[in-house]
Amino acid sequence: MPKDGLPLGWRQAALRLEATLRERAGQAPERLDRATIARDYPGRDWIAAAWRISVVFSDRVTRRFDLVAGVQFPTTPIRTALVDHPEPMTWPHVESDGILCLLPNLAEWDPDDPSEVAMDLLNRSVRLVEELLEGSMVERDFSEEFVTYWGYRVHSQGENLYSLVALEPPSRVVRVWRGKGLEVAGEDQDALERWVYRRFGEKTPVKTEPAAFLWLNAPLLPVEYPETAANLYHLAERISDEARTVLEQAAKGERDEVLALLGANGRGGAASIGVKVRNPKRRNGRPRAPHEPLSIGFRPGHTPQPLLLRRFFGAVPVVRTLVQRANADWVHGRGQDARTRLLLGATVVVIGCGSVGAPVACALAQAGVGRLILVDPETLTWSNVGRHPLGATAVGRNKAEALAERLQADFPHLSVEHRACGLHQLLAHYGDLLAAADMIVAATGSWVAESALNRWQVQQGRGRPIVYGWTEAHACAGHAVAIGQEDGCLQCHIGSTGVPELTAVKWPDGGDIALEEPACGAHYQPYGPVELAYVNAMIAEVALDCLLDPPVLSFSRTLVASPRRIMSLGGQLTEGWRSAFGEVEEGVRTVDRPWHSASCAACGPERLDEEA
């Protein structure tokens, strides 16, 4: 290892970069010493080397650029910096020390040709500065990316300031709850109570205070960032009389602190930033002398409101902060997923919270289903933990209850309930709940239960879809059957003992596809969560599709594992599957097929005549 601690590969890449700069830039780059790097780029300890070149611009002014390389170069690309940069926050995309922001966070580059990448970035840097000199992009980019530039001037990163507030006009009084090391802003008391109770439990006290949400006609430019409480008040006045009134209402009562959220539209949608105004009677967050309240000189309760406001919104410095959005639209698709609004208004009942139903329920919660009702009569045991989303902390608890509790805490903007009962009890006592649901997912693994649910759906007129999901042995195949308003019911293609007409995999050696514990009737199959994940994802996909676009006709979707995996376990495709769909050459295969009516005992004319 050389004395400078940089590996040979780094040094070779650096020499190639220097040669490329001499050839392509037409000048010998100046390699900066450690003292210059430390002086010009304080706090950037990652910089291992830097090269300086000069460029003449269209205004005939020569400006210098640095190409800086980190210790991970050439695996990571160089950064460019404008040495002769204006005052910070004069130009967008130029950080306080001149480092330029050129690449988005998802950008890719060629680590095998770092010199070409460096020249491309240098050319981009020159074009950027030319555009900045021209001037038209300055206000535009400051506005479109206002959260980023606000972040350069904040006093707090807002890690513990969450907002549930809808980012839309008008300006209005909202509420803020302050817990232990956490602040949450919401539209009103009810919204905050729901969120806090779901996140932390119903024993959590929820005392809220008013806060201000001010909707900006245009994002703030850096020169408009409020420095004092008076600046914030004047900003509200410029927005509208309504905004000023909102801010005044939030400050009533000599509060220790007033939170103002500022919302605006930027590139990619709406966003918000935050400003906190501390009561002038407090200094550095601590009370000043007790004889210095805002009402000094007046009897308590008799201080004129205009005077109180002038004293509150005076020269005291504000705290600028970032805001962490936690509203449902942002969590599910960052405000850009058109499906979110429909999903948030939906109710889904998931019956069976085992190794199939529980992952499907988790996926639906992550997708943003507004109300989930989980149903299961069984207790989680240690043997379940290996392929169940719940772990050791839930052993001994009812599966539906424990999963609902976890999902409710993880997604406090959703409603997650449970019923610790079996399907027959559910039908007997909660039939109205099922009838009102937008969709039901059944993953009980019990034909007795699911045939009863199928008959119930037929009796109800099949107004809502039901998705049934199950796996074949060793999770080598999985099935999802969606029963729509017309065509077959579940029983049309499943025998009287629960055996489907068409299976994908058979086990010719009779193979003991089910093993047995040293206990009476305790059978199981030793496959794990990785194999099962394919099947669960497919069933969740069918459920989501049916929720977003309820099917008129029933259909089935089957996922078949790769031939390699099937053969390694001693299985093979059934004749019926090969006849219908052919051989699978390699990889996982998914097949959709109609689920036609067979006028079975559950939905045929005789059954309907009996009900009539």
MOURFEN-V677939 format. One record per residue. N is the residue number from 1. RES is the residue in one small letter. SS is DSSP state (H for helix, E for strand, L for the rest). OMEGA is omega in whole degrees, -180 to 180 (none if undefined). Layout:
n = [N N]
res = [RES RES]
ss = [SS SS]
omega = [OMEGA OMEGA]
This chain:
n = [1 2 3 4 5 6 7 8 9 10 11 12 13 14 15 16 17 18 19 20 21 22 23 24 25 26 27 28 29 30 31 32 33 34 35 36 37 38 39 40 41 42 43 44 45 46 47 48 49 50 51 52 53 54 55 56 57 58 59 60 61 62 63 64 65 66 67 68 69 70 71 72 73 74 75 76 77 78 79 80 81 82 83 84 85 86 87 88 89 90 91 92 93 94 95 96 97 98 99 100 101 102 103 104 105 106 107 108 109 110 111 112 113 114 115 116 117 118 119 120 121 122 123 124 125 126 127 128 129 130 131 132 133 134 135 136 137 138 139 140 141 142 143 144 145 146 147 148 149 150 151 152 153 154 155 156 157 158 159 160 161 162 163 164 165 166 167 168 169 170 171 172 173 174 175 176 177 178 179 180 181 182 183 184 185 186 187 188 189 190 191 192 193 194 195 196 197 198 199 200 201 202 203 204 205 206 207 208 209 210 211 212 213 214 215 216 217 218 219 220 221 222 223 224 225 226 227 228 229 230 231 232 233 234 235 236 237 238 239 240 241 242 243 244 245 246 247 248 249 250 251 252 253 254 255 256 257 258 259 260 261 262 263 264 265 266 267 268 269 270 271 272 273 274 275 276 277 278 279 280 281 282 283 284 285 286 287 288 289 290 291 292 293 294 295 296 297 298 299 300 301 302 303 304 305 306 307 308 309 310 311 312 313 314 315 316 317 318 319 320 321 322 323 324 325 326 327 328 329 330 331 332 333 334 335 336 337 338 339 340 341 342 343 344 345 346 347 348 349 350 351 352 353 354 355 356 357 358 359 360 361 362 363 364 365 366 367 368 369 370 371 372 373 374 375 376 377 378 379 380 381 382 383 384 385 386 387 388 389 390 391 392 393 394 395 396 397 398 399 400 401 402 403 404 405 406 407 408 409 410 411 412 413 414 415 416 417 418 419 420 421 422 423 424 425 426 427 428 429 430 431 432 433 434 435 436 437 438 439 440 441 442 443 444 445 446 447 448 449 450 451 452 453 454 455 456 457 458 459 460 461 462 463 464 465 466 467 468 469 470 471 472 473 474 475 476 477 478 479 480 481 482 483 484 485 486 487 488 489 490 491 492 493 494 495 496 497 498 499 500 501 502 503 504 505 506 507 508 509 510 511 512 513 514 515 516 517 518 519 520 521 522 523 524 525 526 527 528 529 530 531 532 533 534 535 536 537 538 539 540 541 542 543 544 545 546 547 548 549 550 551 552 553 554 555 556 557 558 559 560 561 562 563 564 565 566 567 568 569 570 571 572 573 574 575 576 577 578 579 580 581 582 583 584 585 586 587 588 589 590 591 592 593 594 595 596 597 598 599 600 601 602 603 604 605 606 607 608 609 610 611 612]
res = [m p k d g l p l g w r q a a l r l e a t l r e r a g q a p e r l d r a t i a r d y p g r d w i a a a w r i s v v f s d r v t r r f d l v a g v q f p t t p i r t a l v d h p e p m t w p h v e s d g i l c l l p n l a e w d p d d p s e v a m d l l n r s v r l v e e l l e g s m v e r d f s e e f v t y w g y r v h s q g e n l y s l v a l e p p s r v v r v w r g k g l e v a g e d q d a l e r w v y r r f g e k t p v k t e p a a f l w l n a p l l p v e y p e t a a n l y h l a e r i s d e a r t v l e q a a k g e r d e v l a l l g a n g r g g a a s i g v k v r n p k r r n g r p r a p h e p l s i g f r p g h t p q p l l l r r f f g a v p v v r t l v q r a n a d w v h g r g q d a r t r l l l g a t v v v i g c g s v g a p v a c a l a q a g v g r l i l v d p e t l t w s n v g r h p l g a t a v g r n k a e a l a e r l q a d f p h l s v e h r a c g l h q l l a h y g d l l a a a d m i v a a t g s w v a e s a l n r w q v q q g r g r p i v y g w t e a h a c a g h a v a i g q e d g c l q c h i g s t g v p e l t a v k w p d g g d i a l e e p a c g a h y q p y g p v e l a y v n a m i a e v a l d c l l d p p v l s f s r t l v a s p r r i m s l g g q l t e g w r s a f g e v e e g v r t v d r p w h s a s c a a c g p e r l d e e a]
ss = [L L L L L L L H H H H H H H H H H H H H H H H H H L L L L E E L L H H H H H H H L L L L L L E E E E E E E E E E L L L L L E E E E E E E E E L L L L L L L L E E E E L L L L L L L L L L L E L L L L E E L L L L L L L L L L L L L H H H H H H H H H H H H H H H H H H H H H L H H H H H H H H H L H H H H H H H L L L E L L L L E E E L L L L L L L L E E E E E E E E L L E E E E E L L H H H H H H H H H H H H L L L L L L L E E E E E E E E L L L L L L H H H L L L E H H H H H H H H H H H L H H H H H H H H H H H L L L L L E E E E E E E E E E L L E E E E E E E E E E L L L E E L L E E L L L L L L L L L L L L L L L L L H H H H H H H H L L L L E L E E E L L E E L L H H H H L L L L L L L L H H H H H L L E E E E E L L L L L H H H H H H H H H H H L L L E E E E E L L L E L L H H H H H H L L L L H H H L L L E H H H H H H H H H H H H L L L L E E E E E L L L H H H H H H H L H H H H H H L L E E E E L L L L H H H H H H H H H H H H H L L L L L E E E E E E E L H H H L E E E E E E E L L E L L L H H H H E L L L L L E L L L L E E L L L L L L L L E E L L L L L L E E L L L L H H H H H H H H H H H H H H H H H H H H L L L L E L E E E E E E L L H H H H H H L L L E E L H H H H H H H L L L L L L L E E E E E E L L L L L L L L L L H H H H H H H L]
omega = [180 -177 -179 176 -178 -176 -177 -179 178 -176 178 178 180 178 178 179 178 179 179 178 178 -176 -171 -179 176 179 178 -179 176 178 -175 177 -176 -179 179 179 -179 -180 -174 -176 -180 178 180 -177 -178 -177 179 -179 178 179 -176 175 -179 -180 176 -176 -176 177 177 176 177 178 -176 174 169 169 -174 -178 178 -179 180 176 7 178 174 -174 175 170 177 180 175 -176 -178 -176 177 178 -180 178 172 178 172 177 179 -179 -171 179 177 177 -177 176 -174 -171 173 -174 -180 -177 176 179 -177 -179 180 179 -174 -180 179 176 -179 180 177 180 177 178 177 -180 179 179 179 -179 177 179 179 177 178 167 -172 -176 -172 -180 -179 -176 174 -179 -175 -178 -170 179 179 -176 171 -179 177 -176 -177 172 -179 177 176 -178 -176 175 -178 178 174 -173 176 -176 -179 177 10 168 -175 174 175 -179 177 175 179 176 -180 180 -176 173 179 177 180 -176 -176 -179 -177 -179 180 177 180 -176 -176 -180 -179 -178 -171 -180 -172 177 -179 178 -178 175 -175 176 178 174 -178 169 -177 -179 -178 176 176 179 179 169 -177 -179 -178 -178 -179 176 -176 177 178 176 180 -180 179 176 178 178 -179 180 -179 173 179 180 178 180 178 -179 179 179 180 -176 -178 173 178 -178 179 -178 175 178 173 173 180 -179 179 176 174 177 180 176 -177 177 179 175 -174 174 176 177 178 179 -179 178 178 179 -179 177 -179 -179 171 -179 -175 -179 -178 175 178 -177 -178 -178 -180 175 179 178 -177 178 179 -177 178 179 177 -179 179 180 -179 -177 180 -174 -179 179 176 173 175 -175 167 -177 177 180 -180 179 -171 -179 -179 -179 -176 173 177 176 -174 -179 -176 -178 -170 -176 179 -178 -179 179 -174 174 180 174 177 -178 -175 -177 177 -174 173 -176 -177 176 177 177 178 -180 180 176 179 178 176 176 -170 -180 177 175 -175 -174 175 180 -167 178 177 178 -180 -180 178 -166 -175 179 179 179 179 -179 -171 -177 -178 180 -179 180 175 -176 -178 -179 -177 180 179 180 -179 -179 179 178 -179 -178 -173 177 176 174 -179 -178 176 172 -178 -177 177 -175 -178 177 178 179 -176 -172 -176 -180 179 178 179 -177 -178 -177 176 179 175 173 -180 179 -175 -173 -178 178 179 -179 -173 174 176 178 179 180 178 -180 178 179 -178 179 174 -178 -179 -179 170 177 177 -180 177 179 168 -175 178 -178 177 174 177 -176 169 178 179 180 -178 -177 -177 180 -167 168 -176 -173 -177 -179 175 -176 -174 178 175 179 -180 176 -177 171 -175 -171 174 -175 -169 -179 178 178 175 -179 174 176 -176 173 176 -180 -175 173 -177 -178 -180 174 -170 174 -173 -174 -179 178 -176 -176 178 -177 -178 178 179 180 178 179 178 180 -180 178 -178 179 -179 -179 -175 -177 172 -179 178 178 179 173 -178 175 -179 -180 -178 177 180 -178 -180 -178 -179 179 179 -180 175 179 180 177 -179 179 -180 180 -177 -170 178 180 172 -176 -180 177 179 -178 176 -177 172 176 179 176 -172 176 175 -178 -175 -178 -178 -174 -177 -177 -178 179 -180 177 179 -179 179 none]
